[in-house]
Amino acid sequence: MNTNSNFKGGTNNGGRSKWEKVLIQSERIVQLEQGDLEAYKYAIMANSRLKRFEDARNLCNLILDLTGSGNNTYSKYAKEMLEVLSGK
């Protein structure tokens, strides 16, 4: 599964906001380990703060796909964020 299309960050941190940097770092982690759900969680937070709501929703759905029917912390977070993002 190629998850790189869910990120809009680049590789240059110069002049970027805190949340842009978080998004870039999350992307780098996911490139190394696509199963790192914590990186996806931070990417969702960053996208939400950057008002990239569609990207955040896509990542929430990706977490739900990765966790399957499991009801773990990450799937709960993704479901909660989808509810928050539904109005945006």
C-alpha positions as CSV (number, residue, x, y, z in Angstrom):
1,M,0.0,0.0,0.0
2,N,1.5,3.4,-1.0
3,T,0.6,5.9,1.6
4,N,2.7,8.7,0.3
5,S,-0.2,10.3,-1.6
6,N,-1.9,11.1,1.7
7,F,0.8,13.6,2.7
8,K,1.3,17.0,1.2
9,G,4.5,17.9,3.0
10,G,7.9,18.3,1.3
11,T,11.4,17.6,2.6
12,N,12.6,21.1,3.3
13,N,11.9,22.3,6.9
14,G,13.1,25.9,6.3
15,G,10.5,28.5,7.2
16,R,7.7,26.0,8.0
17,S,5.3,26.1,10.8
18,K,5.4,23.6,13.7
19,W,2.5,21.6,12.3
20,E,4.1,21.5,8.8
21,K,7.3,20.1,10.4
22,V,5.2,17.5,12.3
23,L,3.6,16.5,9.1
24,I,6.9,16.2,7.3
25,Q,8.4,14.1,10.1
26,S,5.3,11.8,10.2
27,E,5.7,11.3,6.4
28,R,9.3,10.3,6.9
29,I,8.4,7.8,9.6
30,V,5.6,6.2,7.5
31,Q,8.0,5.9,4.6
32,L,10.3,3.8,6.8
33,E,7.5,1.9,8.6
34,Q,4.1,2.0,7.0
35,G,2.5,0.3,10.0
36,D,3.5,3.0,12.5
37,L,0.1,4.1,13.5
38,E,1.5,6.8,15.9
39,A,3.0,8.6,12.9
40,Y,-0.4,8.5,11.2
41,K,-2.0,9.9,14.3
42,Y,0.4,12.9,14.4
43,A,-0.2,13.4,10.6
44,I,-3.9,13.6,11.3
45,M,-3.3,16.2,14.0
46,A,-1.0,18.2,11.8
47,N,-3.4,18.1,8.8
48,S,-6.3,19.2,11.0
49,R,-4.3,22.1,12.5
50,L,-3.3,23.1,8.9
51,K,-6.9,23.0,7.9
52,R,-6.2,20.2,5.4
53,F,-9.4,18.4,6.5
54,E,-9.7,16.1,3.5
55,D,-6.1,14.8,4.0
56,A,-6.9,14.3,7.7
57,R,-10.1,12.3,6.8
58,N,-8.1,10.2,4.3
59,L,-5.6,9.3,7.0
60,C,-8.3,8.5,9.5
61,N,-9.8,6.1,7.0
62,L,-6.4,4.6,6.3
63,I,-5.9,3.9,10.0
64,L,-9.3,2.2,10.1
65,D,-8.2,0.1,7.1
66,L,-4.9,-0.8,8.8
67,T,-6.5,-1.7,12.1
68,G,-9.3,-3.7,10.5
69,S,-12.1,-4.5,12.9
70,G,-9.8,-4.1,15.9
71,N,-11.1,-1.6,18.4
72,N,-7.8,-0.2,19.6
73,T,-6.6,3.2,20.7
74,Y,-5.8,4.2,17.1
75,S,-9.0,3.1,15.6
76,K,-10.9,5.0,18.3
77,Y,-8.9,8.1,17.7
78,A,-9.6,7.8,13.9
79,K,-13.3,7.4,14.5
80,E,-13.4,10.4,16.9
81,M,-11.5,12.6,14.5
82,L,-13.8,11.6,11.6
83,E,-16.7,12.9,13.8
84,V,-14.9,16.1,14.5
85,L,-13.9,16.6,10.8
86,S,-17.4,15.8,9.5
87,G,-18.4,19.4,10.2
88,K,-15.4,20.9,8.4
